[in-house]
């Protein structure tokens, strides 16, 4: 990723924005990374990829939760509810 000083954007002869149209660029201020500029197309692709990865992680977590769950039968569940209700009496 190419980087440019932040002030470079004010230079009318700079090609920083042209470069950002093809690949993300890093802007620096006092030698520290401050901003990244990229095309809308690259940004949307990045956000779509992030969403896909988040969905994939959630799906994996759901599969693990189902695999590790211990469902009780309705008889056990009903008996436990009755036991708990009797404690209130």
C-alpha positions, 0 to 999 in steps of 0.5 A: 500500500502506497502512502502519502503525507496528508498535505499531499492531497492539497497539491494539485499535481499530486497523483494520490487520488488517482492512485486511490482509484486503483488501490487503497493508499495510506495517508500520514500525518507527522509520519504516523498513519492517519487515514486510508483512502480507497475507491467506493468499489474497493470499499464495498468489496471489503465490506461485503467480504467482512459481512461474509466472514461474520456470517460464516463465523456465526454459522460455525458458532451455531453449529457448535452450539447445536452439537454441544447442546443437551436437550431434555425430553418433554417429560423431564422438562415438564417434571422439572417445571412441576418440581419448581412450581411446587417450591413456590407453594 
